[in-house]
Amino acid sequence: METYQHFNAKSQVVVSGDIGGTNTRFSVVEIHSGNKIVLLKKEYQNCDYPTFLSVLKKFLEEAKLDKAPDCGCFAVAGPVADNKVRFTNRDSWSIDGDEVADALGIDRVVLINDFLAVGYGILTLDEEKECVVLQKAPKRGDAPIACIGAGTGLGECFLTPNQDGEYTCFPTEGGHAEFAPRSELEVELLHFLKAKFSQKHRISVERVVSGSGLANVYEFLVTKYPEKVDAAIHRQILEAGDLKGKIIAQNTRANELCQLTMDIFAGAYGSEAGVAALKWLPFGGLYLTGGLTPKNIDLIQQKDGLFMHSLLDKGRVSGMLFNIPIYAVMVEDLGERGAEYMGLKLAEELAVSASSKKSVAAVATTVIPAAPTNTKAASQSNEQGSNLEWIAVGTALAAAALVLVRNFRR
């Protein structure tokens, strides 16, 4: 059982979730006497519910809580602005964290980007059981952590520690950086993709390193090597819709074009992972996440394979990358775990804030002794009372400042 000794004695209930375009995964936990107790975890199909609020209400009803959760944190597949998000692939779904909190009687609800949640989810990993070590190196607790994950898209984020060793995650749009060809064939691929997506000067690396990227690469290879097309496999790929990448990966041994597609993917994925390592120097660890990582681990973990070669092949500074510990994450629930992690941190913040407010109130209501009847003594007492009032005000302000500093550090 996980322990959270920094929480106050009163039990706190935290609801969290990973809200994708198709599925929603919720979790509700209780922190009591420093221990985390999972009350309910459940997954729902978004198409069965008209709004996010309706599916969240359904989950909380099934959880059978005695009271509304104290706070909530939800990872969402979309850009978050002012604690709001609108889903591009589900028109009726939009989430306003403040409105959700008001509707359900929750003290505070926070929305975070889904890959930001993945970054915080890294902090929950059991690396011995949930990761494959791609490169061993000493981990530094005072150094950044970097994360790159290929799945539906290509996500990237990094984390930095404060003076107490507590990490803060920062999202990026690194997946939309330029694709850099490493061979003549990939130069041709770049020109093909520029034409396909009507780009004059560049193409995003996500157009190659992602599920849809696999389909893009395969399409290019079909036009270049039409004589190598397997009609039956090609038909399966064309009919697979959003799962084209899955069919391509499953047929690497049966078809040369599928194999070449995966080779290009592995090289480009490794190259971009190496770029992330150069940018953030993550001596605290470089983590490969996303659905395509565990599904293609045989391709990724080869010591002399295209992925690791491209990752470490960085010219004059290649030697620096040998000191970075590199992990392939084999679990796919980091978004859920990261949202829960942030929900627990939010609960901690609310508990500290509530405790500080009580302390301030106690100081502010300090009883001033009654004034004596003697005139001179009364004058002295009034002066002392005034001083005590100023001391109380100063103490209250200092306590409030301490709360602000603590919250700022988080």
N, C-alpha and C positions, 0 to 999 in steps of 0.2 A: 504493500500500500504506500502511495506517495504521501509525503508529509509536507506541510506548509506552516511552519512554526510562526511565520510573521503575521498570520491572520489572528484577529481577535477571537475571544472565546465564543462569541455568538456565532451560530451557524450561518453560512452564507451560501446562497444557491446561484449558480452561474449557468446560463444557457448559451450555447454556441453552435455554430454550424458552418458548413461549406456549401455555398449556394451556386451550383453550376447552371448551365443552360438547360440541361435535361433532368438532372437529379438534385435533390436537396438532402443533405445528411446532417441531422441534428444530434446534439448531446446535451444532457443536463447533469450537472454534478453538484454535490454539496460538500462544502468545506466545514468540518466540525472538529473542534479541538485539534486543529492542525493536520487532520487527515482528509484526503480526497476520497469521496464515495461516489461512484457512478450510479446515477439513478435510472437513466434510460438513454439508449442510443438507438436511432432508427433512421431509415432512408425512405424517401418519398419520391414519386414521379411528379414532376412539376406540371405535366399536362393534366393531372387529375384535380388541379386546384386553380381557381381563377386569379388569385393574388398570393403574394408571399405571406401576408398577414393571415390568410385563411389556413395555410398549411402549418404555420407556426402555432396558431391557436389549436389546431388538431393535435399537434405534438404535445403541447403543454397539457391538454386535456388527458391524453393517454399517459402522461407522466404522473398524473394525480398528485400534484404538489399541494401542500397545505397553504401556500401563499405564492404570490408572484415572485419570479426570480429577482434577485437583487440587481443583477446587471446582465448584459448580453453582448456578445461579439460575433459578427458574422463575416466570413470571407466571401466575397462576391466576384464573379467573373465579369468585370467591367470597371471602367474608371469611376472612382469615388470622388465626389466634390461636395463639400458642405454636408458631409455625412449622408449623402444621397447617391443612388445609382439607378439607372434605367437599363434594362436588359435589351440588347439589340436584337436578339433572336426570340424574344417572348414579349410581344407588344404590350400585353396586359400587366406585365410585372414591372413594377418599380418599387424601390424601397427607400423610405425616409426613416433613418434611425430614430430621430426624435419623435416622429409620429407613432412609430411602433412602440416606443417606450411609454408614451402617453396612453395609447390604446390598451395596453396590457398591464399598466401599473408598475412597470419596471423602472428602477431609479435611473438607469442610463443604458443606452444601446449604441454600440459603435460599429460602423462598417469599415472593413479594410479590404484592400485589393487581394485577390486570391494568391498571387505569388508572394506578396508580403507575408501572408499567412504561412506559405511554404517555408519562407526564410525562418520564421519563428519556430515552425515545426522541426527544423533541423536541431534545435536546442533540446528536443525531447528524445532524440534518437538513442537507441542502444546499438552502438556501432558494431559491436561484436556479433550481434544477432541480426541486425537489419541493414547492414552495409557490406559491400565487397570492397576490400582495400585494393585500389589500383596502383598506388604508390605509397610506400611507407616513409614517413619522416616524422620527426618530433613535432608535436602540436604546441604552439605558443598561445598561452591564455591572454596575452596582451596584444595579439595581432588580429587583423580582420579575418572574417569568414566570407567566402563567396559561394554562390549557388547559381547553377545554370541548369535548366530543365527543358528537355524537348518532349512535347506531347502534341496536343491540338495546335499549339503555337510554340514559341520559344521564349521562355521567361528567364530573367536574370535579376539577381538582387545581391546585396552585400550587407554584412553586419559588422559593427565596430563596438569594442568594449569601452565602458567608462572606467574610472579609477578603481571601482569595486569589482571589476570583471564582469559586470552585467551588460549583455549585448542589446543593441538597438539595431533594428533592420531598416534598410532603405531600399525601396523599389526602384527599378530603372526600366528603360525601354531599350535595353541592350539588344534584344532580339530584332530590333529594326535598324541596327547598324548595317553597314554595307557588307555584302557577301564578297569575299576576297578569293578569286580563283587561284588554285595551286597547280594547275596543269593546263595544257593546251585544250584538252577536252572540256575542262571547267570554264575556260574562256569562252568557248562556243556555247556552253550552257548559259553563261551570263548574258550573251547577246540574245539567245533564244528567250530568256525570261524578260529581258528588257522589252522585247517586241511584244511578248504575250501580255505584259502588264502596262504597256504604253509608258515606259520610263525611258527618258533620254540618256541619263547619266549613271544610274545606279539601281541596285535591287537589294532588298533586305535579305539578310542571312536567314530569316525565318521562312523565306520562300523556298529554301532548300532543306533546312534543319527543322522539320516538323512533320506531322502526319500528312498534311496537305503538300508539304515540300517533297515527300517521297513521290507523290503523284505527279508533281511538276517535273521532277528529274526523269521519271519513267517516260513521261510524254515526250520530253526532249530526245531521249534515247531511241524511242520508236521512230521519230522523224529522221534520226541520223542513221539508224541501222534497221531499216524496215525488213530486211531479209532475215533478221534474228527474232522476229515476233512469233510467239507461240499463240496460235489463233484461239485455242481454248482458254488459256490463261488470260490472254488479252481481253476476251469477252467477260471473264469473271471480274477483272479489274474495272472495266467500263461500267459494269452493272452494280458495283459495290458502293456507290454513293460516297458518303463520308469515310468509308472504311477501305478505300483504295490502298492506303499505305499498309494496312494489315494483310491484304491479299498479296501485295508485292513482297513483303517480308516473309510470308509463308512459302513463297515459291522460289527462294534463292537457289536451291539445289536443282530445281526443275527447269529454270530458264536463265539464260545468260544475261538478259536485260535486267531481270529482277536482281540478280547478283551484283551487276554493275551499279544499279541504283543504290543498293545498300552500301557498296564500297564508297561511292561519292558522298552519301549521307554520313558515314562513319568518319571520313576524312574532314568534311566540313564541320561536323559536330566537335571533333577533337580540336580542330584549328580554332574555333570560336571559344572553346573552353580554355585553350591556352591564352587567347587574347584577354579573357576575363581574369586569368591568373596574373598576366602582366599588368593589368590596370589596377588591381586591388591588392596584389601580393598577399594572398590569403594564407599566411603561415599558420593561421588557426584552422585551416582546412578548406579544400575546394570540394564541393558536393555536387554530384550529378543526379538530378531528380527527373521528374516527369515520367509519363507512362512508357515512352520509348526506351528509357534507360534499362529497366529490368527486363523488358521484352526482348532486348537485343544485347543482353549482357555478354553472351559468347563473343560477339563482335567487338564489344567495347573493352573487355578485360584482357584481350590478347596483348602480351608484353611487346611483341614486335608487329602488332597490327596497325592498321591505318589510323585508328582513333588515337592511340597513345603516341604514335610517331608524329602525327600532326599537332598534337597538344604540346609536345616537348620541343618541336622543331622551330625554335624562335631565334635563330641566328646567334648573334654575339651574347645574348642574355639567356640562352638556353640553360646554362648551368644553374642559374638562379632558381629555375622551376623545379630542379631536382630536390630542393629543400621544402617543397610544399606537399603536405599530406593530401592525397586525393582519394575520394570515396565515391562509389556508385551506390545510390540509395535504392534498396530493393522493395520498399513499401510505397504504397501510393496514397496514403491517407495523411500526408503531411499538412495539407490544407486544413483538414478538420482539427488536427492536433495543434496547429499554430493558432487557429481561432480560439480554441479552448485555452491555450497558454495565455493569449492576450486577454481573454475574459477573466482569467484568474488574476492577472496583473491589475486589471481594472478593478476587480473586487478588493484587492489589496489597497489600491489607491483610495477607494471610497471608504474603506475601513479606517485607514490612517487619517483621512480628512475628517471623518465623523468623530474619531477619538480626539483629534486636535481641537475641533469645535467645542467639544464638551469641556476640555481643559480651559479654553479661552473663556467660556461662559462661567466656569467656576471661579476663575480669577476676577472676572468683571463684576461678579456679585459678592465680592469680599465685604463682610460686614464691618462698617466703620463704627468704633465705640461711640456711645452716646455722649453728648457734650455736657460737662459738669456745670453746676449752677454758678460757681465763682466766675466773675467777669474776666479776670486775667487768665484763669485756667481755661475758660471757654475760648478765649482768643487763641491761646496756644494749641488747644484741641482742634480748633478749626484749621489752623495752619498745618497740624499734623495730619488731619483728615484729608486736606487738599493734597498733601504730599503722597499719602497712601493712594489716593485716587489716581494721581499721575503715575505712580509705580504700577498700579493695576493696568492702566491703559498701556504703559510701555511694555509690560509683560505680555499683554494680549497681542500687541502688535508684533512683538518678537516671536510669539508662538505662531501667528499667522504667517510671518515671513518664513519661518522654518518649514511650514507646510508647502509654501510656494516653491522653496528651494528643492524640497524632496520631490515634488511633482515635476519640476523642471528637469531634474536629473534623470527622471524616468523617460 
